[in-house]
Amino acid sequence: MGKGGGKGHTPREAKDNLKSTQMMSVIDAIGEGPVEGPVKGLQSILVNKTPLTDTDGNPV
């Protein structure tokens, strides 16, 4: 077994060195006159190539 005693270690906060990268693509269109919205509603919105809802409108 090791020796006991001595001074305890004083904890200190480590530097914030965590890095992350995020990417987002936005496609925008300009129209004139009334615009109804996406043709298929929330099914037209994709996250990682997956629609937000299925064909019945249920969340995926």
PyMOL Python script that loads the backbone (N, CA, C, O; Angstrom):
from pymol import cmd

cmd.read_pdbstr("""\
ATOM      1  N   MET A   1       0.838  -1.183   0.000  1.00  0.00           N
ATOM      2  CA  MET A   1       0.000   0.000   0.000  1.00  0.00           C
ATOM      3  C   MET A   1       0.875   1.236   0.000  1.00  0.00           C
ATOM      4  O   MET A   1       2.020   1.221   0.451  1.00  0.00           O
ATOM      5  N   GLY A   2       0.298   2.307  -0.522  1.00  0.00           N
ATOM      6  CA  GLY A   2       1.052   3.553  -0.592  1.00  0.00           C
ATOM      7  C   GLY A   2       1.057   4.287   0.731  1.00  0.00           C
ATOM      8  O   GLY A   2       0.314   3.951   1.653  1.00  0.00           O
ATOM      9  N   LYS A   3       1.897   5.283   0.806  1.00  0.00           N
ATOM     10  CA  LYS A   3       1.981   6.102   2.012  1.00  0.00           C
ATOM     11  C   LYS A   3       0.759   6.993   2.116  1.00  0.00           C
ATOM     12  O   LYS A   3       0.254   7.475   1.102  1.00  0.00           O
ATOM     13  N   GLY A   4       0.289   7.213   3.301  1.00  0.00           N
ATOM     14  CA  GLY A   4      -0.811   8.138   3.534  1.00  0.00           C
ATOM     15  C   GLY A   4      -0.272   9.515   3.857  1.00  0.00           C
ATOM     16  O   GLY A   4       0.940   9.728   3.890  1.00  0.00           O
ATOM     17  N   GLY A   5      -1.171  10.441   4.093  1.00  0.00           N
ATOM     18  CA  GLY A   5      -0.744  11.767   4.504  1.00  0.00           C
ATOM     19  C   GLY A   5      -0.420  12.656   3.316  1.00  0.00           C
ATOM     20  O   GLY A   5      -0.735  12.345   2.167  1.00  0.00           O
ATOM     21  N   GLY A   6       0.209  13.752   3.630  1.00  0.00           N
ATOM     22  CA  GLY A   6       0.537  14.704   2.582  1.00  0.00           C
ATOM     23  C   GLY A   6      -0.637  15.622   2.295  1.00  0.00           C
ATOM     24  O   GLY A   6      -1.725  15.455   2.846  1.00  0.00           O
ATOM     25  N   LYS A   7      -0.408  16.570   1.447  1.00  0.00           N
ATOM     26  CA  LYS A   7      -1.450  17.529   1.106  1.00  0.00           C
ATOM     27  C   LYS A   7      -2.394  16.940   0.063  1.00  0.00           C
ATOM     28  O   LYS A   7      -1.985  16.168  -0.804  1.00  0.00           O
ATOM     29  N   GLY A   8      -3.637  17.312   0.163  1.00  0.00           N
ATOM     30  CA  GLY A   8      -4.625  16.881  -0.820  1.00  0.00           C
ATOM     31  C   GLY A   8      -4.506  17.693  -2.108  1.00  0.00           C
ATOM     32  O   GLY A   8      -3.954  18.794  -2.117  1.00  0.00           O
ATOM     33  N   HIS A   9      -5.016  17.148  -3.157  1.00  0.00           N
ATOM     34  CA  HIS A   9      -4.980  17.820  -4.459  1.00  0.00           C
ATOM     35  C   HIS A   9      -6.125  18.824  -4.537  1.00  0.00           C
ATOM     36  O   HIS A   9      -7.270  18.488  -4.236  1.00  0.00           O
ATOM     37  N   THR A  10      -5.823  20.034  -4.934  1.00  0.00           N
ATOM     38  CA  THR A  10      -6.862  21.049  -5.100  1.00  0.00           C
ATOM     39  C   THR A  10      -7.426  20.942  -6.513  1.00  0.00           C
ATOM     40  O   THR A  10      -6.692  21.123  -7.484  1.00  0.00           O
ATOM     41  N   PRO A  11      -8.715  20.651  -6.641  1.00  0.00           N
ATOM     42  CA  PRO A  11      -9.287  20.526  -7.976  1.00  0.00           C
ATOM     43  C   PRO A  11      -9.345  21.879  -8.675  1.00  0.00           C
ATOM     44  O   PRO A  11      -9.507  22.913  -8.027  1.00  0.00           O
ATOM     45  N   ARG A  12      -9.215  21.867  -9.982  1.00  0.00           N
ATOM     46  CA  ARG A  12      -9.341  23.098 -10.754  1.00  0.00           C
ATOM     47  C   ARG A  12     -10.106  22.789 -12.034  1.00  0.00           C
ATOM     48  O   ARG A  12     -10.073  21.668 -12.542  1.00  0.00           O
ATOM     49  N   GLU A  13     -10.775  23.777 -12.531  1.00  0.00           N
ATOM     50  CA  GLU A  13     -11.611  23.603 -13.711  1.00  0.00           C
ATOM     51  C   GLU A  13     -10.738  23.600 -14.958  1.00  0.00           C
ATOM     52  O   GLU A  13      -9.894  24.475 -15.144  1.00  0.00           O
ATOM     53  N   ALA A  14     -10.955  22.605 -15.804  1.00  0.00           N
ATOM     54  CA  ALA A  14     -10.184  22.503 -17.040  1.00  0.00           C
ATOM     55  C   ALA A  14     -10.656  23.559 -18.033  1.00  0.00           C
ATOM     56  O   ALA A  14     -11.796  24.019 -17.965  1.00  0.00           O
ATOM     57  N   LYS A  15      -9.784  23.936 -18.943  1.00  0.00           N
ATOM     58  CA  LYS A  15     -10.138  24.896 -19.985  1.00  0.00           C
ATOM     59  C   LYS A  15     -11.222  24.303 -20.879  1.00  0.00           C
ATOM     60  O   LYS A  15     -11.284  23.092 -21.090  1.00  0.00           O
ATOM     61  N   ASP A  16     -12.069  25.180 -21.395  1.00  0.00           N
ATOM     62  CA  ASP A  16     -13.131  24.750 -22.302  1.00  0.00           C
ATOM     63  C   ASP A  16     -12.514  24.550 -23.684  1.00  0.00           C
ATOM     64  O   ASP A  16     -12.328  25.514 -24.426  1.00  0.00           O
ATOM     65  N   ASN A  17     -12.201  23.314 -24.029  1.00  0.00           N
ATOM     66  CA  ASN A  17     -11.570  23.037 -25.314  1.00  0.00           C
ATOM     67  C   ASN A  17     -12.446  22.139 -26.189  1.00  0.00           C
ATOM     68  O   ASN A  17     -11.960  21.535 -27.145  1.00  0.00           O
ATOM     69  N   LEU A  18     -13.742  22.054 -25.858  1.00  0.00           N
ATOM     70  CA  LEU A  18     -14.653  21.248 -26.665  1.00  0.00           C
ATOM     71  C   LEU A  18     -15.087  22.065 -27.872  1.00  0.00           C
ATOM     72  O   LEU A  18     -15.468  23.228 -27.737  1.00  0.00           O
ATOM     73  N   LYS A  19     -15.032  21.469 -29.026  1.00  0.00           N
ATOM     74  CA  LYS A  19     -15.406  22.166 -30.252  1.00  0.00           C
ATOM     75  C   LYS A  19     -16.429  21.329 -30.998  1.00  0.00           C
ATOM     76  O   LYS A  19     -16.389  20.100 -30.956  1.00  0.00           O
ATOM     77  N   SER A  20     -17.336  21.993 -31.675  1.00  0.00           N
ATOM     78  CA  SER A  20     -18.298  21.285 -32.509  1.00  0.00           C
ATOM     79  C   SER A  20     -18.529  22.092 -33.776  1.00  0.00           C
ATOM     80  O   SER A  20     -18.330  23.306 -33.807  1.00  0.00           O
ATOM     81  N   THR A  21     -18.943  21.404 -34.796  1.00  0.00           N
ATOM     82  CA  THR A  21     -19.246  22.040 -36.068  1.00  0.00           C
ATOM     83  C   THR A  21     -20.657  21.670 -36.457  1.00  0.00           C
ATOM     84  O   THR A  21     -21.038  20.501 -36.406  1.00  0.00           O
ATOM     85  N   GLN A  22     -21.431  22.662 -36.846  1.00  0.00           N
ATOM     86  CA  GLN A  22     -22.797  22.429 -37.295  1.00  0.00           C
ATOM     87  C   GLN A  22     -22.951  23.016 -38.681  1.00  0.00           C
ATOM     88  O   GLN A  22     -22.329  24.023 -39.018  1.00  0.00           O
ATOM     89  N   MET A  23     -23.786  22.375 -39.479  1.00  0.00           N
ATOM     90  CA  MET A  23     -24.017  22.856 -40.831  1.00  0.00           C
ATOM     91  C   MET A  23     -25.515  22.875 -41.090  1.00  0.00           C
ATOM     92  O   MET A  23     -26.243  21.976 -40.669  1.00  0.00           O
ATOM     93  N   MET A  24     -25.965  23.905 -41.785  1.00  0.00           N
ATOM     94  CA  MET A  24     -27.375  24.019 -42.116  1.00  0.00           C
ATOM     95  C   MET A  24     -27.495  24.562 -43.525  1.00  0.00           C
ATOM     96  O   MET A  24     -26.776  25.488 -43.901  1.00  0.00           O
ATOM     97  N   SER A  25     -28.392  23.997 -44.299  1.00  0.00           N
ATOM     98  CA  SER A  25     -28.665  24.489 -45.645  1.00  0.00           C
ATOM     99  C   SER A  25     -30.083  25.028 -45.683  1.00  0.00           C
ATOM    100  O   SER A  25     -31.017  24.385 -45.203  1.00  0.00           O
ATOM    101  N   VAL A  26     -30.235  26.198 -46.250  1.00  0.00           N
ATOM    102  CA  VAL A  26     -31.551  26.809 -46.390  1.00  0.00           C
ATOM    103  C   VAL A  26     -31.749  27.157 -47.855  1.00  0.00           C
ATOM    104  O   VAL A  26     -30.906  27.806 -48.474  1.00  0.00           O
ATOM    105  N   ILE A  27     -32.867  26.719 -48.395  1.00  0.00           N
ATOM    106  CA  ILE A  27     -33.225  27.085 -49.762  1.00  0.00           C
ATOM    107  C   ILE A  27     -34.423  28.014 -49.656  1.00  0.00           C
ATOM    108  O   ILE A  27     -35.445  27.652 -49.073  1.00  0.00           O
ATOM    109  N   ASP A  28     -34.300  29.195 -50.211  1.00  0.00           N
ATOM    110  CA  ASP A  28     -35.347  30.198 -50.100  1.00  0.00           C
ATOM    111  C   ASP A  28     -35.855  30.537 -51.493  1.00  0.00           C
ATOM    112  O   ASP A  28     -35.091  30.550 -52.457  1.00  0.00           O
ATOM    113  N   ALA A  29     -37.128  30.806 -51.588  1.00  0.00           N
ATOM    114  CA  ALA A  29     -37.726  31.188 -52.866  1.00  0.00           C
ATOM    115  C   ALA A  29     -38.552  32.450 -52.657  1.00  0.00           C
ATOM    116  O   ALA A  29     -39.161  32.647 -51.605  1.00  0.00           O
ATOM    117  N   ILE A  30     -38.561  33.290 -53.669  1.00  0.00           N
ATOM    118  CA  ILE A  30     -39.345  34.516 -53.618  1.00  0.00           C
ATOM    119  C   ILE A  30     -40.535  34.338 -54.545  1.00  0.00           C
ATOM    120  O   ILE A  30     -40.380  33.909 -55.688  1.00  0.00           O
ATOM    121  N   GLY A  31     -41.709  34.664 -54.057  1.00  0.00           N
ATOM    122  CA  GLY A  31     -42.910  34.526 -54.874  1.00  0.00           C
ATOM    123  C   GLY A  31     -43.734  35.797 -54.841  1.00  0.00           C
ATOM    124  O   GLY A  31     -43.558  36.649 -53.970  1.00  0.00           O
ATOM    125  N   GLU A  32     -44.630  35.908 -55.798  1.00  0.00           N
ATOM    126  CA  GLU A  32     -45.520  37.057 -55.866  1.00  0.00           C
ATOM    127  C   GLU A  32     -46.948  36.555 -55.766  1.00  0.00           C
ATOM    128  O   GLU A  32     -47.316  35.600 -56.450  1.00  0.00           O
ATOM    129  N   GLY A  33     -47.746  37.174 -54.937  1.00  0.00           N
ATOM    130  CA  GLY A  33     -49.122  36.742 -54.757  1.00  0.00           C
ATOM    131  C   GLY A  33     -49.241  35.802 -53.574  1.00  0.00           C
ATOM    132  O   GLY A  33     -48.267  35.587 -52.853  1.00  0.00           O
ATOM    133  N   PRO A  34     -50.432  35.233 -53.364  1.00  0.00           N
ATOM    134  CA  PRO A  34     -50.646  34.336 -52.225  1.00  0.00           C
ATOM    135  C   PRO A  34     -49.797  33.068 -52.322  1.00  0.00           C
ATOM    136  O   PRO A  34     -49.668  32.467 -53.388  1.00  0.00           O
ATOM    137  N   VAL A  35     -49.232  32.682 -51.198  1.00  0.00           N
ATOM    138  CA  VAL A  35     -48.441  31.457 -51.132  1.00  0.00           C
ATOM    139  C   VAL A  35     -49.093  30.565 -50.082  1.00  0.00           C
ATOM    140  O   VAL A  35     -49.318  31.004 -48.954  1.00  0.00           O
ATOM    141  N   GLU A  36     -49.394  29.340 -50.431  1.00  0.00           N
ATOM    142  CA  GLU A  36     -50.114  28.423 -49.549  1.00  0.00           C
ATOM    143  C   GLU A  36     -49.200  27.673 -48.588  1.00  0.00           C
ATOM    144  O   GLU A  36     -49.668  27.237 -47.537  1.00  0.00           O
ATOM    145  N   GLY A  37     -47.937  27.506 -48.898  1.00  0.00           N
ATOM    146  CA  GLY A  37     -47.019  26.755 -48.045  1.00  0.00           C
ATOM    147  C   GLY A  37     -46.500  25.529 -48.780  1.00  0.00           C
ATOM    148  O   GLY A  37     -46.767  25.366 -49.970  1.00  0.00           O
ATOM    149  N   PRO A  38     -45.763  24.665 -48.091  1.00  0.00           N
ATOM    150  CA  PRO A  38     -45.221  23.464 -48.733  1.00  0.00           C
ATOM    151  C   PRO A  38     -46.344  22.577 -49.279  1.00  0.00           C
ATOM    152  O   PRO A  38     -47.398  22.446 -48.655  1.00  0.00           O
ATOM    153  N   VAL A  39     -46.114  21.976 -50.435  1.00  0.00           N
ATOM    154  CA  VAL A  39     -47.132  21.157 -51.094  1.00  0.00           C
ATOM    155  C   VAL A  39     -47.585  20.009 -50.199  1.00  0.00           C
ATOM    156  O   VAL A  39     -48.782  19.743 -50.096  1.00  0.00           O
ATOM    157  N   LYS A  40     -46.650  19.332 -49.555  1.00  0.00           N
ATOM    158  CA  LYS A  40     -46.985  18.173 -48.716  1.00  0.00           C
ATOM    159  C   LYS A  40     -46.920  18.501 -47.227  1.00  0.00           C
ATOM    160  O   LYS A  40     -46.797  17.587 -46.411  1.00  0.00           O
ATOM    161  N   GLY A  41     -46.998  19.753 -46.855  1.00  0.00           N
ATOM    162  CA  GLY A  41     -46.961  20.148 -45.446  1.00  0.00           C
ATOM    163  C   GLY A  41     -45.651  19.764 -44.783  1.00  0.00           C
ATOM    164  O   GLY A  41     -44.582  19.956 -45.362  1.00  0.00           O
ATOM    165  N   LEU A  42     -45.723  19.219 -43.564  1.00  0.00           N
ATOM    166  CA  LEU A  42     -44.510  18.856 -42.816  1.00  0.00           C
ATOM    167  C   LEU A  42     -43.739  17.716 -43.456  1.00  0.00           C
ATOM    168  O   LEU A  42     -42.569  17.505 -43.136  1.00  0.00           O
ATOM    169  N   GLN A  43     -44.379  16.975 -44.360  1.00  0.00           N
ATOM    170  CA  GLN A  43     -43.666  15.899 -45.060  1.00  0.00           C
ATOM    171  C   GLN A  43     -42.628  16.490 -46.020  1.00  0.00           C
ATOM    172  O   GLN A  43     -41.687  15.801 -46.414  1.00  0.00           O
ATOM    173  N   SER A  44     -42.797  17.759 -46.395  1.00  0.00           N
ATOM    174  CA  SER A  44     -41.850  18.422 -47.289  1.00  0.00           C
ATOM    175  C   SER A  44     -40.605  18.911 -46.559  1.00  0.00           C
ATOM    176  O   SER A  44     -39.628  19.293 -47.205  1.00  0.00           O
ATOM    177  N   ILE A  45     -40.618  18.909 -45.229  1.00  0.00           N
ATOM    178  CA  ILE A  45     -39.459  19.352 -44.448  1.00  0.00           C
ATOM    179  C   ILE A  45     -38.627  18.125 -44.099  1.00  0.00           C
ATOM    180  O   ILE A  45     -39.123  17.182 -43.483  1.00  0.00           O
ATOM    181  N   LEU A  46     -37.353  18.145 -44.499  1.00  0.00           N
ATOM    182  CA  LEU A  46     -36.467  16.997 -44.300  1.00  0.00           C
ATOM    183  C   LEU A  46     -35.400  17.313 -43.255  1.00  0.00           C
ATOM    184  O   LEU A  46     -34.829  18.403 -43.250  1.00  0.00           O
ATOM    185  N   VAL A  47     -35.138  16.358 -42.378  1.00  0.00           N
ATOM    186  CA  VAL A  47     -34.027  16.424 -41.430  1.00  0.00           C
ATOM    187  C   VAL A  47     -33.188  15.181 -41.682  1.00  0.00           C
ATOM    188  O   VAL A  47     -33.662  14.061 -41.491  1.00  0.00           O
ATOM    189  N   ASN A  48     -31.943  15.372 -42.110  1.00  0.00           N
ATOM    190  CA  ASN A  48     -31.074  14.255 -42.507  1.00  0.00           C
ATOM    191  C   ASN A  48     -31.764  13.369 -43.541  1.00  0.00           C
ATOM    192  O   ASN A  48     -31.725  12.142 -43.449  1.00  0.00           O
ATOM    193  N   LYS A  49     -32.392  14.005 -44.519  1.00  0.00           N
ATOM    194  CA  LYS A  49     -33.075  13.333 -45.632  1.00  0.00           C
ATOM    195  C   LYS A  49     -34.291  12.520 -45.184  1.00  0.00           C
ATOM    196  O   LYS A  49     -34.755  11.653 -45.924  1.00  0.00           O
ATOM    197  N   THR A  50     -34.815  12.788 -43.979  1.00  0.00           N
ATOM    198  CA  THR A  50     -35.996  12.101 -43.459  1.00  0.00           C
ATOM    199  C   THR A  50     -37.102  13.127 -43.255  1.00  0.00           C
ATOM    200  O   THR A  50     -36.882  14.134 -42.582  1.00  0.00           O
ATOM    201  N   PRO A  51     -38.296  12.897 -43.822  1.00  0.00           N
ATOM    202  CA  PRO A  51     -39.394  13.849 -43.630  1.00  0.00           C
ATOM    203  C   PRO A  51     -39.860  13.867 -42.171  1.00  0.00           C
ATOM    204  O   PRO A  51     -39.726  12.876 -41.453  1.00  0.00           O
ATOM    205  N   LEU A  52     -40.413  15.013 -41.744  1.00  0.00           N
ATOM    206  CA  LEU A  52     -40.891  15.126 -40.360  1.00  0.00           C
ATOM    207  C   LEU A  52     -42.110  14.259 -40.100  1.00  0.00           C
ATOM    208  O   LEU A  52     -42.313  13.804 -38.974  1.00  0.00           O
ATOM    209  N   THR A  53     -42.937  14.020 -41.133  1.00  0.00           N
ATOM    210  CA  THR A  53     -44.125  13.184 -40.966  1.00  0.00           C
ATOM    211  C   THR A  53     -44.189  12.146 -42.079  1.00  0.00           C
ATOM    212  O   THR A  53     -43.585  12.321 -43.138  1.00  0.00           O
ATOM    213  N   ASP A  54     -44.930  11.054 -41.831  1.00  0.00           N
ATOM    214  CA  ASP A  54     -45.127  10.050 -42.879  1.00  0.00           C
ATOM    215  C   ASP A  54     -46.287  10.479 -43.778  1.00  0.00           C
ATOM    216  O   ASP A  54     -46.821  11.576 -43.613  1.00  0.00           O
ATOM    217  N   THR A  55     -46.679   9.632 -44.720  1.00  0.00           N
ATOM    218  CA  THR A  55     -47.730   9.985 -45.677  1.00  0.00           C
ATOM    219  C   THR A  55     -49.086  10.187 -45.012  1.00  0.00           C
ATOM    220  O   THR A  55     -49.954  10.851 -45.578  1.00  0.00           O
ATOM    221  N   ASP A  56     -49.287   9.620 -43.809  1.00  0.00           N
ATOM    222  CA  ASP A  56     -50.546   9.789 -43.081  1.00  0.00           C
ATOM    223  C   ASP A  56     -50.523  11.001 -42.149  1.00  0.00           C
ATOM    224  O   ASP A  56     -51.523  11.298 -41.495  1.00  0.00           O
ATOM    225  N   GLY A  57     -49.382  11.707 -42.084  1.00  0.00           N
ATOM    226  CA  GLY A  57     -49.266  12.876 -41.219  1.00  0.00           C
ATOM    227  C   GLY A  57     -48.790  12.566 -39.820  1.00  0.00           C
ATOM    228  O   GLY A  57     -48.769  13.453 -38.966  1.00  0.00           O
ATOM    229  N   ASN A  58     -48.404  11.318 -39.564  1.00  0.00           N
ATOM    230  CA  ASN A  58     -47.896  10.930 -38.244  1.00  0.00           C
ATOM    231  C   ASN A  58     -46.422  11.298 -38.125  1.00  0.00           C
ATOM    232  O   ASN A  58     -45.672  11.139 -39.088  1.00  0.00           O
ATOM    233  N   PRO A  59     -45.986  11.794 -36.950  1.00  0.00           N
ATOM    234  CA  PRO A  59     -44.564  12.112 -36.770  1.00  0.00           C
ATOM    235  C   PRO A  59     -43.695  10.876 -36.978  1.00  0.00           C
ATOM    236  O   PRO A  59     -44.064   9.763 -36.603  1.00  0.00           O
ATOM    237  N   VAL A  60     -42.545  11.101 -37.578  1.00  0.00           N
ATOM    238  CA  VAL A  60     -41.624   9.987 -37.837  1.00  0.00           C
ATOM    239  C   VAL A  60     -40.700   9.826 -36.658  1.00  0.00           C
ATOM    240  O   VAL A  60     -39.841   8.944 -36.663  1.00  0.00           O
TER     241      VAL A  60
END
""", "prot")
cmd.dss("prot")
cmd.show_as("cartoon", "prot")
cmd.util.cbc("prot")
cmd.orient("prot")
